[in-house]
Amino acid sequence: MQEKSTWALIVAAVAAVLTVTAAVVVVMDRSSPTSSSVRAGAGTHTDAPGVAWSLDAATYLGRSFGEFSDPRGGASYRSGNPGLLLAGDTLMTIAGSPTDQYVLGDAVMLGIDPANGSVRWKAPAADIEECSPTPLGGKLYCYAIGGGTGSTIVTYEIDSGLTARRPIAENVFGLTTTSETLYVAEGSLDENDVRVHSGSYSDVSSNWTHGFDIGGDYEGIYETDNVLTVIDGVGLIRTGSEMAQFAAGSGAELWRTSDYRVQDARLAPGGVLVQSNTDGSTGGKVSEQVLRGPDGKILASTRSTAVQRVSNQNDEDDADAPILLGDAAYDRSTGKRLWAGKDLVAGQDIGAVTAIAADTVYLRDSDMSETGIDLRTGKRRWRNDKTEHFQPLASAGTVVLGNDGSALTAFDIRSGRTRWTAPFSALDPDPDTFSSGGAAEAYGDGWIFSSDRRMIGLAPP
């Protein structure tokens, strides 16, 4: 098996390598957040939430500068964007110091009580490359790259932070989990020698190992979201534009492509795959979109060039809901076209879909107008003209939370009515605190919001 490219070795060199196989000692931390009192009336509506607690990355770490980062991106080259993983009553994120090497310095994984913002535990995370968002056996699964060949499987017990690390010989570049199984992708990308393993912490190949004739380079890997995905019994391995769809139970290949014209592909609930292809010209304009079933066969295709990119991807749909391709909705099990609508396409053939929740599609047009349409029928529910820029972050029931760069806003996606608005200036006197990045999770009857610098819990007044 060939060693990794120079790029990958650089990644390994900046990571602090821990190679013990026994459990790692975790610092049990009952630190209080920087604020624990609710400030009512923080927004422009009487029912705007107050700040129940606040956790500052630099203050907690005791450093001049600090950042929160999504565990799914690890502490290396994919780091830098705030993100939260909520599992039961524990909220997990990575915190570290910003550096000029595109990695977080002295990064740690934090387990936070979402009710009051106190840090329950912290554990070393400086060499973490990627974590799966789905807990397995009460643990968060991640992988790290060592200084030479091989990799390390790393687990964090969600309740306690107790960490275990097991070095393996394989050069891992992707990892994911379901509630029952660990999957890892490894191999030599430049030799098209890629394998996916299905197993457990103690043996990553205990279920099966399957090779795929796909390849690429490590630069492409670090630019690809969701290198390895498994949903509803179907898996997808991506190495840039080359990819393969496989049966999660056996590893059997269902569909594979090395066509450079494939711009993007993602799995969706029901085990279906949404694929967009370019025309091969410079600039990569999309010329076709395809829906593949769980068996890899094409169910539907369209020449529409409008690619729909949903902000709240995790809340986007379920296995029974129609799936959107271009300017139309399709039955994901049969490929039947259900309805079409011009509202789905913004100016210059750009996808207008921004969020999906409660069987409603939220659309943003090029003139900044916003529209809500019924996902099942395509009928327009409401429309507001000339609104400010808005980026959805999370949803709970019919409520969508997002920000416009200066305030948090919650609105009802079925009616279009604003529930409340909370200017960042009312949440914190420093205008730069929430200016960079944004991630949110619903928790109880409130919300948790994080920029790269500060995390806050929002509670009803």
Phi, psi and omega per residue, in radians:
M1 nan 2.199 -3.061
Q2 -1.290 2.556 3.117
E3 -1.235 2.919 -3.071
K4 -1.282 2.870 3.124
S5 -1.222 2.971 3.128
T6 -0.998 -0.669 3.127
W7 -1.001 -0.835 -3.104
A8 -1.151 -0.625 3.134
L9 -1.199 -0.567 3.061
I10 -1.109 -0.747 3.098
V11 -1.023 -0.769 -3.125
A12 -1.149 -0.639 -3.068
A13 -1.145 -0.549 -3.100
V14 -1.499 -0.088 -3.124
A15 -1.638 2.498 3.044
A16 -1.434 2.128 -2.979
V17 -1.695 2.204 3.049
L18 -2.057 2.158 -3.005
T19 -2.087 0.355 3.106
V20 -1.384 2.557 3.139
T21 -1.683 -0.279 3.134
A22 -1.392 2.975 3.127
A23 -1.117 2.477 3.136
V24 -1.596 2.412 3.121
V25 -1.151 2.317 -3.125
V26 -1.923 2.427 3.082
V27 -1.420 1.985 3.057
M28 -1.371 2.082 -2.945
D29 -2.196 2.063 3.112
R30 -1.864 0.536 -3.108
S31 -1.047 2.432 3.097
S32 -1.464 2.591 3.041
P33 -1.178 2.949 -3.057
T34 -1.252 -0.306 3.083
S35 -2.530 2.376 -3.120
S36 -2.238 0.186 3.139
S37 -1.901 2.488 -3.125
V38 -1.399 2.194 3.020
R39 -1.701 1.807 -3.126
A40 -1.308 2.754 3.072
G41 1.175 0.601 -3.115
A42 -1.318 -0.270 -3.044
G43 -1.983 -2.894 -3.089
T44 -1.668 0.035 3.067
H45 -2.111 2.641 -3.107
T46 -1.140 -0.435 3.123
D47 -1.716 0.300 3.057
A48 -1.148 2.488 -3.113
P49 -1.275 2.830 3.024
G50 -1.824 2.903 3.107
V51 -1.447 1.887 -3.129
A52 -1.391 -0.588 3.097
W53 -2.787 2.813 -3.098
S54 -2.515 2.362 -3.136
L55 -2.252 2.038 -3.125
D56 -1.712 2.265 -3.058
A57 -1.085 -0.865 -3.087
A58 -1.141 -0.746 -3.131
T59 -1.106 -0.792 -3.138
Y60 -1.097 -0.759 -3.107
L61 -1.302 -0.266 -3.104
G62 1.250 0.623 -3.093
R63 -2.198 2.882 3.133
S64 -1.153 -0.619 -3.141
F65 -2.380 2.550 3.102
G66 -2.656 2.684 -3.136
E67 -2.416 2.552 2.924
F68 -1.650 2.564 -3.120
S69 -2.528 2.582 -3.105
D70 -1.150 2.173 3.098
P71 -1.010 -0.470 3.112
R72 -1.104 -0.444 3.093
G73 -1.693 0.007 3.109
G74 1.146 -2.796 -3.128
A75 -1.943 0.160 -3.061
S76 -1.858 -2.361 -2.959
Y77 -1.186 -0.341 3.086
R78 -1.570 -0.012 -3.088
S79 -1.342 2.989 3.065
G80 2.035 -0.287 3.110
N81 -1.864 2.253 3.133
P82 -1.104 2.566 3.134
G83 -2.892 2.653 -3.061
L84 -2.248 2.451 2.987
L85 -2.077 2.015 -3.123
L86 -1.826 2.053 3.119
A87 -2.225 1.888 -3.084
G88 1.100 -2.129 -3.140
D89 -1.874 0.510 3.075
T90 -2.266 2.282 3.104
L91 -1.865 2.223 -3.084
M92 -2.038 2.420 3.048
T93 -2.679 2.881 3.059
I94 -1.795 2.466 3.072
A95 -2.268 2.476 3.133
G96 -2.931 -3.050 -3.130
S97 -1.719 2.345 3.069
P98 -1.137 2.498 3.121
T99 -2.306 3.035 3.090
D100 -1.597 0.216 -3.124
Q101 -1.951 0.269 3.105
Y102 1.079 0.478 3.045
V103 -2.330 2.813 3.079
L104 -1.570 2.281 3.127
G105 -1.420 2.383 3.089
D106 0.841 0.869 -3.061
A107 -1.263 2.563 3.068
V108 -2.314 2.600 2.991
M109 -1.536 2.321 -3.135
L110 -1.973 2.410 2.963
G111 -1.892 2.009 -2.969
I112 -2.006 2.444 3.024
D113 -1.359 1.963 -3.070
P114 -1.217 -0.233 -3.130
A115 -1.362 -0.585 -3.069
N116 -2.343 -0.031 3.073
G117 1.412 0.058 3.129
S118 -1.297 2.516 3.130
V119 -1.497 1.997 -3.109
R120 -1.358 -0.676 -3.117
W121 -2.720 2.759 2.997
K122 -2.437 2.614 -3.087
A123 -2.576 2.671 -3.118
P124 -0.999 2.422 3.136
A125 -2.555 0.309 -3.011
A126 -1.091 -0.497 -3.082
D127 -1.841 0.176 -3.094
I128 -1.244 2.241 3.120
E129 -1.659 -0.626 -3.062
E130 -2.889 2.552 3.030
C131 -2.223 2.571 3.069
S132 -1.432 2.446 3.135
P133 -1.328 -0.195 -3.070
T134 -1.770 2.053 3.114
P135 -1.110 2.602 3.087
L136 -2.320 2.024 3.133
G137 1.063 0.620 3.134
G138 1.313 0.293 -3.096
K139 -2.285 2.640 2.983
L140 -1.622 2.215 -3.098
Y141 -1.793 2.334 3.136
C142 -2.453 3.035 2.975
Y143 -2.393 2.709 3.121
A144 -2.264 2.667 3.095
I145 -1.787 2.307 3.125
G146 -1.452 3.134 -3.120
G147 -1.324 -0.294 3.125
G148 -2.178 -2.299 3.084
T149 -1.467 2.841 3.100
G150 1.516 3.071 -3.083
S151 -2.503 3.127 3.125
T152 -2.341 2.223 2.996
I153 -1.479 2.245 -3.066
V154 -2.145 2.328 3.064
T155 -2.179 2.568 3.047
Y156 -2.158 2.148 3.028
E157 -1.190 2.194 -2.983
I158 -1.127 -0.668 -3.092
D159 -1.331 -0.605 -3.005
S160 -2.044 -0.335 -3.064
G161 1.429 -0.015 3.117
L162 -0.957 2.231 -2.977
T163 -1.955 2.409 3.037
A164 -2.202 2.527 -3.091
R165 -2.348 2.273 3.128
R166 -2.279 1.924 3.077
P167 -1.154 2.452 3.040
I168 -2.273 2.780 -3.060
A169 -1.325 -0.393 -3.047
E170 -1.279 2.550 3.059
N171 -1.556 1.566 -3.045
V172 -1.313 2.412 3.006
F173 -2.283 0.084 3.083
G174 -2.793 2.533 -3.136
L175 -2.613 2.458 3.006
T176 -2.643 2.897 3.107
T177 -2.420 2.694 2.824
T178 -1.889 -3.052 3.135
S179 -1.219 -0.135 -3.085
E180 -2.190 -0.353 -2.922
T181 -2.449 2.543 3.008
L182 -1.722 2.363 3.065
Y183 -2.192 2.362 3.060
V184 -2.306 2.569 3.065
A185 -1.986 2.383 -3.109
E186 -2.688 2.977 3.065
G187 2.364 -2.934 -3.136
S188 -1.850 1.871 -3.061
L189 -1.153 -0.681 -3.065
D190 -1.317 -0.123 3.071
E191 -1.952 0.191 -3.078
N192 0.896 0.718 -3.114
D193 -2.043 1.344 -3.027
V194 -2.003 2.406 3.123
R195 -2.298 2.588 2.991
V196 -2.011 2.347 3.116
H197 -1.992 2.515 3.057
S198 -2.137 2.166 -3.113
G199 -3.074 -2.325 -3.037
S200 -2.493 3.123 3.121
Y201 -1.025 -0.769 -3.077
S202 -1.303 -0.430 3.122
D203 -2.678 1.773 -3.055
V204 -1.161 -0.252 -3.112
S205 -1.948 0.320 -3.031
S206 -1.125 -0.446 3.113
N207 -1.631 -0.916 3.134
W208 -2.973 2.838 2.980
T209 -2.344 2.348 -3.123
H210 -2.413 2.328 3.129
G211 -1.603 2.591 3.131
F212 -2.306 2.350 -3.123
D213 -1.483 1.187 3.071
I214 -2.350 2.788 -3.119
G215 -2.781 -2.864 -3.110
G216 2.772 -2.482 3.073
D217 -2.471 2.898 -3.059
Y218 -1.278 -0.433 3.020
E219 -1.043 -0.742 3.102
G220 -1.121 -0.640 3.112
I221 -1.082 -0.790 -3.090
Y222 -1.263 -0.250 3.085
E223 -1.682 -0.023 -3.074
T224 -1.827 2.176 3.007
D225 -1.395 2.528 3.062
N226 0.967 1.086 3.100
V227 -1.015 -0.709 -3.136
L228 -2.273 2.181 -3.104
T229 -2.358 2.458 3.030
V230 -2.333 2.146 3.133
I231 -2.419 2.216 3.021
D232 0.858 0.848 3.019
G233 1.435 0.090 -3.134
V234 -2.204 2.449 3.138
G235 -2.066 2.757 3.061
L236 -2.410 2.196 3.054
I237 -1.976 2.232 -3.081
R238 -2.176 2.367 3.053
T239 -2.197 0.846 -3.007
G240 1.729 -2.190 3.130
S241 -1.434 -0.251 3.086
E242 -1.605 2.446 -3.047
M243 -2.825 2.868 3.102
A244 -2.533 2.430 3.042
Q245 -1.744 2.383 -3.056
F246 -2.490 2.799 3.073
A247 -1.380 2.144 -3.045
A248 -1.177 -0.447 -3.118
G249 -1.347 -0.431 -3.060
S250 -2.271 -0.323 -3.044
G251 1.489 -0.034 -3.098
A252 -1.053 2.322 -3.129
E253 -1.247 2.294 3.132
L254 -1.814 -0.633 -3.122
W255 -2.831 2.513 -3.122
R256 -2.580 2.563 3.079
T257 -2.543 2.530 2.982
S258 -2.092 0.314 -3.091
D259 -1.310 2.061 -3.112
Y260 -1.112 -0.274 -3.127
R261 -1.372 -0.167 3.064
V262 -1.328 1.936 -3.070
Q263 -1.418 -0.697 -3.039
D264 -2.763 2.750 3.047
A265 -2.766 2.527 3.105
R266 -2.597 2.606 3.030
L267 -1.497 2.606 3.102
A268 -2.313 2.804 3.111
P269 -0.861 2.493 -3.011
G270 1.647 -0.052 3.131
G271 1.302 0.315 3.132
V272 -1.569 2.750 -3.105
L273 -2.098 2.281 3.093
V274 -1.838 2.170 -2.999
Q275 -2.236 2.395 3.051
S276 -2.118 2.344 -3.108
N277 -2.020 2.556 3.082
T278 -1.711 3.019 3.112
D279 -1.528 0.029 3.103
G280 1.497 -0.061 -3.119
S281 -1.448 2.880 3.071
T282 -1.101 2.292 -3.067
G283 1.828 -0.360 3.012
G284 1.066 0.833 3.114
K285 -1.223 2.332 -3.137
V286 -1.195 2.311 -3.122
S287 -2.038 -0.296 -3.081
E288 -2.756 2.558 3.006
Q289 -2.233 2.495 -2.993
V290 -2.297 2.470 2.988
L291 -1.927 2.094 3.095
R292 -1.890 2.478 3.123
G293 -1.378 3.103 3.127
P294 -1.061 -0.273 3.103
D295 -1.657 0.044 3.126
G296 1.532 -0.122 -3.109
K297 -1.453 2.588 -3.104
I298 -1.259 2.193 3.086
L299 -1.710 -0.610 -3.100
A300 -2.742 2.732 3.060
S301 -2.609 2.735 3.125
T302 -2.551 2.608 3.078
R303 -1.585 0.078 3.101
S304 -1.094 2.368 -3.115
T305 -1.636 -0.032 -3.112
A306 -1.464 1.890 3.131
V307 -1.587 2.250 -3.120
Q308 -1.576 2.135 -3.127
R309 -2.098 1.914 -3.018
V310 -1.600 2.273 -3.121
S311 -1.190 -0.841 -3.123
N312 -1.569 1.111 -3.013
Q313 -0.954 -0.665 -3.096
N314 -1.190 -0.411 -3.114
D315 -1.792 0.115 -2.870
E316 -1.084 -0.765 -3.006
D317 -2.819 3.097 3.036
D318 -2.265 3.075 -3.006
A319 -1.207 -0.222 -3.129
D320 -1.841 -0.185 -3.068
A321 -1.398 2.664 3.030
P322 -1.053 2.694 3.085
I323 -1.996 2.482 -3.020
L324 -1.721 2.214 3.041
L325 -2.248 2.061 3.111
G326 1.054 -2.122 -3.071
D327 -1.804 0.398 -3.073
A328 -2.557 2.858 3.076
A329 -1.955 2.459 -3.085
Y330 -2.240 2.588 2.995
D331 -1.229 2.104 -3.026
R332 -1.292 -0.264 3.125
S333 -1.595 -0.477 -3.102
T334 -2.031 -0.365 -3.064
G335 1.472 0.048 -3.123
K336 -1.160 2.337 3.078
R337 -1.316 2.166 -3.035
L338 -1.691 -0.726 3.117
W339 -2.873 2.841 3.088
A340 -2.374 2.656 -3.133
G341 -2.754 2.394 -3.127
K342 -1.199 -0.332 3.116
D343 -1.090 -0.411 -3.093
L344 -1.259 -0.235 -3.072
V345 -2.053 2.186 3.069
A346 -1.547 -3.033 -3.128
G347 -1.027 2.570 3.113
Q348 1.025 0.667 3.044
D349 1.002 0.754 3.085
I350 -1.783 2.398 3.099
G351 -1.098 2.290 -3.080
A352 -1.664 -0.181 -3.091
V353 -1.198 2.223 -3.112
T354 -2.054 -0.561 3.117
A355 -2.713 2.699 3.063
I356 -2.349 2.220 3.094
A357 -2.772 2.588 3.060
A358 0.881 0.792 3.117
D359 1.004 0.491 3.135
T360 -2.276 2.391 3.123
V361 -1.754 2.210 3.117
Y362 -1.735 2.170 -3.039
L363 -2.062 2.478 3.029
R364 -2.131 2.108 -3.126
D365 -1.581 2.953 -3.104
S366 -1.165 -0.364 3.103
D367 -1.595 0.234 3.099
M368 1.276 0.160 3.019
S369 -1.314 2.808 -3.138
E370 -2.307 2.541 -3.045
T371 -2.453 2.524 3.004
G372 -2.048 2.224 3.120
I373 -2.213 2.687 3.139
D374 -1.269 2.127 -3.109
L375 -1.111 -0.549 -3.060
R376 -1.404 -0.577 -3.020
T377 -2.039 -0.357 -3.083
G378 1.463 0.013 -3.123
K379 -1.328 2.454 -3.138
R380 -1.277 2.269 3.091
R381 -1.597 -0.684 -3.088
W382 -2.890 2.908 3.097
R383 -2.682 2.374 3.043
N384 -2.140 2.297 -3.086
D385 -1.654 2.566 2.976
K386 0.878 1.070 3.065
T387 -1.744 2.950 3.126
E388 -1.305 2.873 3.041
H389 -0.972 2.456 -3.113
F390 -2.578 2.291 3.140
Q391 -2.054 1.884 3.086
P392 -1.104 2.488 -3.126
L393 -2.063 -0.673 -3.088
A394 -2.803 2.890 3.110
S395 -2.471 2.699 3.062
A396 -2.562 1.974 -3.048
G397 1.118 -2.181 -3.139
T398 -1.649 -0.001 -3.065
V399 -1.702 2.293 3.070
V400 -1.979 2.306 3.097
L401 -1.887 2.396 3.096
G402 -2.775 -3.043 3.114
N403 -2.488 2.780 3.137
D404 -1.984 0.267 -3.116
G405 1.667 -0.285 3.136
S406 -2.295 -0.148 -3.106
A407 -2.787 2.719 2.943
L408 -1.613 2.423 3.121
T409 -2.372 2.396 3.025
A410 -2.021 2.316 3.111
F411 -2.412 2.772 3.110
D412 -1.490 2.052 -3.024
I413 -1.251 -0.373 -3.132
R414 -1.453 -0.449 -3.128
S415 -1.968 -0.352 -3.086
G416 1.426 0.042 -3.095
R417 -1.434 2.382 3.097
T418 -1.272 2.251 3.068
R419 -1.419 -0.836 3.121
W420 -2.880 2.780 3.043
T421 -2.313 2.338 3.136
A422 -2.215 1.782 3.106
P423 -1.048 2.492 3.118
F424 -1.040 -0.552 3.133
S425 -1.131 -0.431 3.089
A426 -1.479 -0.368 -3.137
L427 -1.520 -0.501 3.137
D428 -2.736 2.389 -3.107
P429 -1.198 -0.366 3.125
D430 -1.467 2.001 -3.071
P431 -1.158 -0.301 -3.113
D432 -1.576 -0.133 -3.049
T433 -1.006 -0.720 -3.065
F434 -1.987 0.345 -3.050
S435 -1.418 -0.311 -3.041
S436 -2.078 2.062 3.103
G437 1.316 2.965 3.117
G438 -3.039 2.264 3.070
A439 -2.523 2.612 -3.087
A440 -2.580 2.686 3.034
E441 -2.463 2.452 2.985
A442 -1.355 2.433 3.095
Y443 -2.540 2.105 -3.091
G444 1.036 -2.249 3.089
D445 -1.780 0.330 3.132
G446 -2.294 -2.768 -3.083
W447 -2.451 2.741 2.959
I448 -2.097 2.238 -3.121
F449 -2.172 2.453 -3.134
S450 -2.394 2.301 2.849
S451 -1.690 -3.019 3.108
D452 -1.286 -0.277 -3.092
R453 -1.816 -0.615 -2.961
R454 -2.412 2.494 3.060
M455 -2.104 2.387 -3.131
I456 -2.328 2.606 2.987
G457 -1.802 2.274 -3.114
L458 -1.914 2.202 -3.122
A459 -2.120 2.623 3.125
P460 -1.045 2.632 -3.142
P461 -1.156 nan nan
